[in-house]
Amino acid sequence: MRNALTYLMLVFSVVRMSAQVADTVSVSEPGTDGLEIPKGKVVPMTGAFLEPLQERDSVLIADQLVYGFELKQVKEGTQLALPQWENDERGGVQVVRHWQVDTVKVSKGRKGEPTLMDIRGGMVITSFDEGVYDLPQIMVGRLNDDGVLDTLVFDPMRLEVETMPVDTATFVPHDIKAQIRYPLTFKEVLPYVGGVLLLVLLIFLIMRMVKHKEEVAYKKKDPAHIVALRKLDRYRGNSLWAPEKQKQFYSGVTDALREYISERYGVSAMEMTTAEIFRDLKGTDVPADLLKEIHELFERADFVKFAKFVASDEDNAATLPLAVRFVTSTYQTEIEAEEVSDKGGKE
């Protein structure tokens, strides 16, 4: 390693917080070609540091460290010339990364005064040989406002590089160890367990939904006449015969009959008028006299619902039995037709 340090041919300007290294200008040693810069005084400085990048009690072979300096309250625009380090081919301390200058703090000056900055410069070094090394002084050139180049001298540091001690008395060579497998912690396993549980929950919910749809699809539907008779049974008694309740009474009875006619005869009775319903029922298996009576029942219901007609107690009393007779009679006709069809098929 060469102990002599020469000035870097690039001069770095300390700028504001938005930049670490400013534009450079070329500077030559006095007496050589180029710009002549008079040398000023040598200024002893403090602030040199040697910091390992790895957090260890001691520095081992190939560990990397930052060797550099710190300057406080540097005026904005100050130019610095940094020393150059050339690696020795024979080994010793080697430079891994050359100088890097960072602005760590900016203090805005008073009105009319320049901004003051704290800067930190360092280079990364290492060593592949065990030993104690006296690192060279860090000498930084500072170009003042009057054009004089002062030399800032930082005290040198000592680097002690160690190796792992080997007990030669009890040393026994071993094969290369396999990769260490550390036990899993609950914190590491928790996301996977949560994901599996969530997946199981989703599968369970999907299966429940599919099963519910299948149950609804295969659920046996009650016959139309059973549904109609169940609804008509709600209107038994004379509690709805009062004039202000007759609209509810006749609407309920005729709606039950409309649903039954839709299921039994395939007529869209829920959307049809009375005339349209009985026009489509002509020619069906409904006896003519029963069809006429049901037609009169529907017309009376229309008067009650839309014309504020008040039916007599006699008509009210006959309404529900007539509706039940219509359902049971037409249903019985359907049963007899099915029995005749079954007998013909067996023969």
KOLLUMPA-543571 format. One record per residue (C-alpha): residue in one letter; x, y, z. Coordinates in steps of 0.25 Angstrom, whole numbers, plus 5000, padded with zeros to 4 digits. Layout:
AXYZ...
//
This chain:
M500050005000R500550144997N500550245008A500750364999L499350424995T499250514983Y498050614980L496950564972M496950634958L495450664960V494950774970F493550744976S492650864979V491750844992V490350884987R488950894993M488150774999S487750734985A489150694981Q490250614987V491450654977A491350774968D491950804955T493550784955V494650874950S496050834946V497150874956S498650844954E499850834964P500650974964G501750974954T501050884944D500250914932G498850974935L498251064945E499251114956I498651114970P499451164981K499551074993G499151125007K499251075021V499150935026V497950925036P497950805046M496550745046T495750655054G494550565049A495250445043F494450315044L494650175041E493350095042P493049945039L491949915030Q491649785037E491249795052R492349715059D493249725071S494449715062V494849725047L495049595040I495749575027A494949625015D494049715024Q493749845018L493949975025V493650125022Y494850215024G494650365022F494450495029E493350595033L493350745032K492350835039Q491750975035V492350975021K491951095013E491151075000G492051074988T493251024995Q494150944986L494850814991A496050734985L495950594990P497150504992Q497450384982W497750244987E498350144978N498349994982D499649924985E499749794976R500449724987G499149724996G498949795009V497749895010Q496949904997V495950014992V494549944989R493850074985H494550214983W494050344990Q492650374992V492250514997D490850535004T490150655009V489650605023K489050745028V488750875022S488651005031K488051125024G488851245027R488351385031K487951485021G489151515012E489951405017P490251265010T489651135014L490451045023M490550895021D491050775028I491650685019R492250535020G493250475010G493650335011M494250215003V493950065005I495249985008T495549845012S496749745014F496949605010D498149585019E498249575034G499049685041V499049825047Y499049945037D499350095039L498450165029P498950285022Q498550425027I497350485019M497750615013V496650695007G496950824998R495950935001L495951054991N495651184998D494951304993D496251374991G496751264982V497651194992L497651044994D497751005008T498050865012L497150805023V497950685030F497150585038D497850485047P498150345042M497350225047R497850085050L497249965044E497349825051V496949705043E496749575049T496449435045M495649325051P496549255062V496849105059D497049015071T498248925065A498248835077T496848785076F496548825062V495848705054P495548735039H494048715036D493248715023I492548835018K491248855027A489948845020Q489048965019I488449005033R486948985034Y486349075044P485049035050L483849105045T483149205055F481649225057K481749365050E482349305038V481249195037L480049275040P479849335026Y479849195020V478949145031G477949265029G477949245014V477649095015L476549125025L475949225016L476049135004V475349025012L474249125016L474049165002I473849024997F472848995008L472049115005I472049074990M471648934993R470448985002M470049074991V470048964981K469348874990H468248974993K468048994979E467848844976E466848834988V466048954982A466048894969Y465648754973K464748804984K463348744981K462348844978D460948834983P459848814973A459048934968H457748894975I458448874988V459049014987A457749074983L456849004994R457949045005K457849195000L456249194999D456249135014R456749265019Y455449335015R454549245023G453549315032N452749445031S453849545037L454149595023W452749625018A452649765024P452549865013E453949925016K454549785015Q453849725003K454949774993Q456049695001F455049575002Y454749564987S456149604983G456749484991V455749384985T455849424971D457349424972A457449284977L456549244966R457349314955E458649244960Y457949104960I457349134945S458849174941E459349044947R458248954943Y457949004929G459149084925V458449214923S459149334927A458049374936M458849464946E459049564934M457649554928T456349624929T455149544933A454649544919E455949484914I456049374924F454649324921R454849334906D456049244907L455349144917K454249114906G454448984901T455148924913D454648814922V453948914931P452448884932A451648994925D450749024937L451949034947L452649124937K451549214936E451449224951I452949254953H452849354942E451749424950L452649414962F453749484955E452849594950R452349624964A453749634969D454149734958F452949814962V453349814977K454849844974F454649954964A453250004964K453050014980F451949914979V451449854992A451049704990S449949644999D450149545010E449449445001D450449464990N451649465000A451249335007A451149264993T452449314988L453449224995P452649094994L452549124979A454049144978V454349014985R453348944976F454048994964V455448944969T454948814973S454148784961T455148824951Y456248744959Q455348624959T455148634944E456748634943I456848504952E455748434944A456448464930E457748414936E457148284941V456548264927S457848294920D458548194929K457548084927G457648104912G459148094913K459147964921E458147894911
//
